[in-house]
Amino acid sequence: MLRARRDEDVLVLAAATCLWGLMFLLPWQLWEIVTGRASLHVDAALVTAILYLGVLASGGTLLLWTYGATRVPVTVAAVFLALIPAVGYAVAALTGEALDLGKTIGCVLALAGTLLVIAAAPSRLPKV
């Protein structure tokens, strides 16, 4: 779908993705509210965390991925999704999180798989 709509504004495509995600998650949030499991204690730390996670970590990366996905083959764009948990784990490890053997192996496999796909199809990648 992204390659077919390559000429459309990437911001519009990323916003549409977010809205679809919201539509699928909203029933679960409503269920938590109705059952009394949802609670929200608003303070400055929570607002800062939501802004960072929502705008930079989620919105910014989705925007960049959508832009890239409109310009590379779908197999390349899809394999980069495997890097999301690997990069998250690497950042957690760099900030002092204790390493776990299983997670480290998963991180290495995700990185190796991504490199394998990139190496297998270098002629199909656009020149940047």
N, C-alpha and C positions, 0 to 999 in steps of 0.2 A: 504494500500500500504506500509506503513512504517513497519508494522509487517512482511509482506512478504519479505521485503528487510532488515531485521534486521542485517544481517551480513555485509551489505555495510557500508562504512564510513559515519558517521553522518554528517560530514562536506559537503560531496557530496550531500546528501539528502537535507540539509538546503540550499545549493547553488542552487540546482535545483528549490526549492520552491521560492527562491528570483528571479530567472530568469523568472519563469512563472508569478510571480507578476509583474515584469517589463514589460513583453510582454503585459499584460492586461492594465497597466497604461500608457504605452508609447503613444498610440493613443490620449489619453486625453491631455497629455503634448504637443504633436504636434499640436493639435487643439488650445491650448492656445497660442502657439508660432505663429501660422498662423493668428489667430484673433487679435494678439497684446496684449493679456491679460497677457502674461507671462513677468515678469521682474526679473532680478537677479542682485543685487548690492553686489558684493563680498567684504567682509572685514574680519578681524580676528574673529570677533564674529560669523559671519555666518559660516565660516569654522569650528570653534570650535563646534558650535551647530550641524552642519551636521555630523561631525565625532562622536560626542557623540551619537546623535540619530541614526545614521546609523550603527555604529560599536558596541557600547555597548548596547544601549536600544533596538534596533531592531535585529541586527545580533546576539548578545550574547544571548538574550532571545530566539530567534528562534532556535539557536543551542542547547540550553539546553532543550527546549520543544521537539525538534525532537529526541534528545537522550532519553528523558523520554517516548515519545510516542512509541518508538520501544520496550519498556520494560514493559508497563502496558496495560491493556485492553483498547480498543478504547473508551469505555464509560467514563473511568476515564480520559484519555488524553483529550477528547473533553470537559468535564465539566470544566477542568482547564482553558480553553479559556475564560470562564465566569469571571475568576478572573482578567483578563487584565484590564477592565475598573475599577473594584473595587480597585485594587492595585493602579492604576493611580490616582483615586480620593482620596484615603487615603494619598498618597504621596503629592498631591496638598494641601490637608487639613493640613498636617504636616508642609508644607512650607509656610503657611500663607494664602492660598486661602480661601475665605469666604465659609462657609458651606451652602448648599442648601438642603431643606427637601427632595425634590424628588430624588436628587442624593444620599443622605444619605440612603434613603429607598432602592434605587436600589443597592447600595453597600452592604447593610445588606442582601438583598435577594440573591445576587450573592454569598456572603460568606456562607449563610445558605444552599443554593442549593449545593454548592461544598461539604460542610461538610456532608450533607444528602447522597450524592452519595458515598462518601468515607465510611461513617458508614454503608451503606446498603450492601457494597460488600467488607468487610475487608479480607475475605478468598481468594479473587481473586488477591489481590495486592501482588507483589513480595516482598520477604524479602530483605531489603536493609542493 
